[in-house]
Amino acid sequence: MKRFSFSSLMLVLGLLFIYAPMLILVIYSFNASKLVTVWGGWSIKWYVGLLDNSQLMGSVVRSLEIACYTAIAAVALGTLAAFVLTRITHFKGRTLFGGLVTAPLVMPEVITGLSLLLLFVAMAQMIGWPQERGIVTIWIAHTTFCSAYVAVVVSARLRELDLSIEEAAMDLGARPWKVFFLITIPMIAPSLAAGGMMSFALSLDDLVLASFVSGPGSTTLPMEVFSAVRLGVKPEINAVASLILLAVSLVTFLVWYFSRRAEENRKRAIQQAIEESAADSWKQPDPRRAPAPV
């Protein structure tokens, strides 16, 4: 028996601290009692009742829609910003541009939300858009916030790439845009996926920015949950939170499974190429060896 070390104990306690509240939430989502602190037996009526709660389900659909739009836009803008920071090393204002890209990471969300609110109000007075705050303004605010995370993740991957592959493609006649889409993008695909998942999670979880830039009829799930919790935790909140945990767990498992399969296929292809190369080298005669006498 190996000795149970202090680091293993801290690991177990840390995992319990993180996942025990989630487990308790899932268990109490099956509580038959209306009081979440009183156990009344097992029941799924709160999951069935979600179908009749149009307000809560509407906020869930709205949050998922905004999160999908945010993930797509943040990956596109963050990738372009990361490409500029890593590949275009000398241009005026590079330091300022890098600071502006990473500023949302350290800026308090209250300040960011207030500044975006003032911006939207000023734009509505000057050009008449946006006429009202809603899904579009929330999407713009979340994209501004999440693009910085994508830029950091993608730029770290771009700095690790071997530029000789791209240079070889351009030497063979490929145009820069073709090299970017056919060579660079596939090589940084894992970082793009990580940035997209992070943007989706941050947008789905955001409360502060959405509270500033939302309007009537654009309540997101965090806003709905926060307003409901102030009056007491409802069993429907536990049920919808459990469904979100299930969905996130399934998506994470699928991403891990396909990433593992892709890695195994890549290793298998490399091993097969090595074996074929070794077989060809045995078949071909050595030109340095003298021909046999007749």
C-alpha positions in Angstrom: 0.0 0.0 0.0 1.4 3.3 -1.0 1.3 6.0 1.6 -1.5 8.6 1.2 0.5 11.8 0.6 -0.4 15.3 1.5 -0.7 16.3 -2.1 -3.2 13.5 -2.8 -5.3 14.6 0.2 -5.3 18.2 -1.1 -6.4 16.9 -4.5 -9.3 14.9 -3.1 -10.4 17.8 -0.9 -10.2 20.2 -3.8 -12.3 17.9 -6.1 -14.8 17.5 -3.3 -15.0 21.3 -2.8 -15.6 21.8 -6.5 -18.0 18.9 -7.4 -19.9 18.2 -4.2 -22.2 21.3 -4.5 -23.0 20.2 -8.1 -23.8 16.7 -6.9 -26.1 18.1 -4.2 -27.8 20.3 -6.7 -28.5 17.4 -9.0 -29.9 15.3 -6.1 -32.2 18.1 -4.9 -33.5 18.6 -8.4 -35.3 15.3 -7.9 -36.8 16.4 -4.5 -40.6 16.1 -4.4 -40.9 18.9 -1.8 -41.3 22.6 -2.8 -38.8 23.5 -0.2 -35.3 22.8 -1.5 -33.9 22.4 2.0 -36.5 19.7 3.0 -36.3 16.3 1.4 -39.7 15.0 0.3 -38.8 11.9 -1.7 -37.7 11.3 -5.2 -39.7 12.9 -8.1 -39.2 14.1 -11.6 -42.2 16.5 -11.6 -39.9 19.6 -11.6 -38.3 18.4 -14.9 -41.8 17.9 -16.3 -42.9 21.3 -15.0 -40.1 23.0 -17.0 -42.2 22.4 -20.1 -44.9 24.6 -18.7 -42.5 27.3 -17.5 -42.3 29.3 -20.7 -40.4 32.2 -19.0 -37.6 30.1 -17.7 -37.3 28.0 -20.9 -37.4 31.1 -23.0 -34.4 32.5 -21.1 -32.6 29.2 -21.6 -33.1 29.3 -25.4 -32.1 33.0 -25.5 -28.9 32.4 -23.5 -27.9 29.4 -25.8 -28.6 31.5 -28.9 -26.5 34.4 -27.6 -23.7 32.0 -26.5 -23.6 30.4 -30.0 -23.4 33.7 -31.8 -20.7 34.9 -29.3 -18.6 31.8 -29.7 -18.5 32.2 -33.5 -17.8 35.9 -33.5 -15.2 35.8 -30.7 -13.3 33.0 -32.5 -13.2 34.9 -35.7 -12.1 38.2 -34.2 -9.8 36.7 -31.6 -8.0 34.6 -34.3 -7.4 37.6 -36.4 -6.1 39.6 -33.5 -3.8 36.8 -32.5 -2.6 36.4 -36.0 -1.7 40.1 -36.2 0.1 40.0 -32.8 2.2 36.9 -33.6 2.9 37.3 -37.4 3.0 41.0 -37.9 5.8 41.9 -35.5 6.6 45.4 -36.6 4.0 48.1 -37.1 3.2 51.4 -35.4 0.9 51.0 -32.4 1.6 47.3 -31.9 2.0 47.7 -28.1 -1.2 49.8 -27.9 -3.0 47.2 -30.0 -1.8 44.4 -27.8 -2.9 46.3 -24.7 -6.4 47.0 -26.2 -6.8 43.3 -27.1 -6.0 42.1 -23.6 -7.6 45.0 -21.7 -11.0 43.2 -21.2 -9.2 40.4 -19.3 -8.2 42.8 -16.4 -11.1 45.3 -16.8 -13.8 44.9 -14.1 -17.1 43.8 -15.7 -19.0 46.6 -14.1 -16.8 49.2 -15.8 -17.1 47.3 -19.1 -20.8 47.0 -18.9 -21.3 50.7 -17.9 -19.1 51.9 -20.8 -20.9 49.7 -23.3 -24.3 51.0 -22.0 -23.2 54.6 -22.4 -21.9 53.7 -25.9 -25.2 52.2 -27.0 -27.1 55.1 -25.6 -24.9 57.6 -27.5 -25.1 55.6 -30.7 -28.9 55.5 -30.4 -29.0 59.3 -30.1 -26.5 60.0 -32.9 -27.4 57.4 -35.6 -30.6 55.9 -34.3 -29.1 52.4 -33.7 -29.7 50.4 -31.6 -33.2 51.6 -31.2 -33.6 49.3 -28.2 -31.3 47.1 -26.2 -31.8 43.4 -26.6 -30.1 40.2 -28.0 -27.9 42.2 -30.4 -26.4 44.5 -27.7 -25.8 41.5 -25.4 -24.1 39.6 -28.3 -21.8 42.6 -29.0 -20.9 43.0 -25.3 -20.2 39.3 -24.9 -18.1 39.2 -28.1 -16.0 42.2 -26.9 -15.4 40.4 -23.7 -14.7 36.9 -25.0 -12.5 37.9 -28.0 -9.7 38.7 -25.6 -9.7 35.1 -24.2 -9.6 33.6 -27.7 -6.8 35.9 -28.7 -4.7 34.8 -25.8 -5.3 31.1 -26.4 -4.8 31.2 -30.2 -1.7 33.4 -30.0 0.0 30.9 -27.6 -0.6 28.2 -30.2 0.5 30.3 -33.1 3.9 31.0 -31.4 4.5 27.3 -31.2 3.9 26.5 -34.9 6.7 25.7 -37.2 6.8 28.5 -39.9 8.7 26.3 -42.3 5.5 24.4 -43.2 3.8 27.6 -44.3 6.9 28.9 -46.0 7.2 25.6 -47.9 3.6 25.9 -49.1 4.1 29.4 -50.3 7.3 28.4 -52.1 5.2 25.8 -53.9 2.9 28.5 -55.2 0.1 28.7 -52.6 -1.3 32.2 -51.9 -1.2 33.5 -48.3 -5.0 33.2 -47.9 -4.9 29.6 -49.1 -2.0 28.9 -46.7 -4.0 30.4 -43.9 -7.2 28.4 -44.5 -5.7 25.1 -45.6 -2.5 24.9 -43.4 -2.6 27.4 -40.5 -6.3 26.9 -39.5 -6.1 23.0 -39.3 -2.9 23.3 -37.2 -4.5 25.6 -34.7 -7.9 23.9 -34.7 -7.6 22.6 -31.1 -7.0 26.1 -29.8 -9.9 27.4 -31.9 -12.1 24.7 -30.4 -10.9 25.6 -26.9 -11.5 29.3 -27.5 -15.0 28.7 -28.8 -15.9 26.5 -25.9 -14.5 29.0 -23.4 -16.4 31.8 -25.2 -19.6 29.8 -25.1 -19.3 29.1 -21.4 -18.4 32.7 -20.5 -21.3 34.0 -22.5 -23.7 31.5 -21.0 -22.5 32.3 -17.5 -22.4 36.1 -17.7 -24.6 38.2 -15.5 -23.0 41.6 -15.1 -22.6 42.6 -18.7 -26.1 41.3 -19.7 -27.6 43.3 -16.8 -26.3 46.5 -18.3 -27.0 46.1 -22.0 -30.2 44.0 -21.9 -33.6 45.4 -22.4 -37.3 44.3 -22.0 -37.8 40.8 -23.4 -34.1 39.9 -23.5 -33.7 38.3 -20.1 -30.9 35.7 -20.1 -30.8 32.6 -17.9 -28.3 34.0 -15.3 -30.5 37.1 -15.0 -33.6 34.9 -14.6 -31.9 32.7 -12.0 -30.5 35.7 -10.1 -33.9 37.3 -9.9 -35.5 34.1 -8.8 -32.9 33.3 -6.1 -33.4 36.6 -4.4 -36.9 35.4 -3.5 -35.8 31.9 -2.6 -34.4 29.0 -4.6 -37.1 27.2 -6.6 -36.9 23.5 -7.5 -37.2 24.4 -11.2 -33.9 26.3 -10.9 -32.2 23.1 -9.7 -33.8 21.1 -12.6 -32.6 23.5 -15.3 -29.2 23.7 -13.7 -28.9 19.9 -13.7 -29.9 19.8 -17.4 -27.2 22.3 -18.2 -24.6 20.3 -16.3 -25.7 17.2 -18.2 -25.3 19.0 -21.5 -21.9 20.4 -20.7 -20.7 17.0 -19.5 -21.9 15.3 -22.7 -20.2 18.0 -24.9 -17.0 17.8 -22.9 -17.0 14.0 -23.2 -17.6 14.1 -27.0 -14.8 16.7 -27.5 -12.4 14.5 -25.5 -13.5 11.3 -27.3 -13.1 12.8 -30.8 -9.8 14.5 -29.9 -8.5 11.2 -28.6 -9.5 9.4 -31.7 -7.9 12.1 -33.9 -4.7 11.8 -31.9 -4.7 8.0 -32.2 -5.3 8.2 -35.9 -2.5 10.7 -36.3 -0.1 8.4 -34.3 -1.2 5.4 -36.4 -0.6 7.3 -39.6 2.8 8.4 -38.5 3.7 4.8 -37.5 2.5 3.5 -40.8 4.5 6.1 -42.7 7.6 5.1 -40.8 7.1 1.4 -41.5 6.5 2.1 -45.2 9.6 4.3 -45.4 11.6 1.6 -43.7 10.3 -1.1 -46.1 11.1 1.0 -49.1 14.6 1.6 -47.8 15.2 -2.2 -47.6 13.9 -2.7 -51.1 16.0 0.0 -52.8 19.7 -0.9 -53.3 22.4 1.2 -51.8 24.0 3.3 -54.6 27.2 3.5 -52.6 27.6 -0.3 -52.7 29.9 -1.5 -55.6 28.2 -3.8 -58.2 29.0 -7.4 -57.9 31.6 -8.8 -60.3 30.3 -10.7 -63.3 
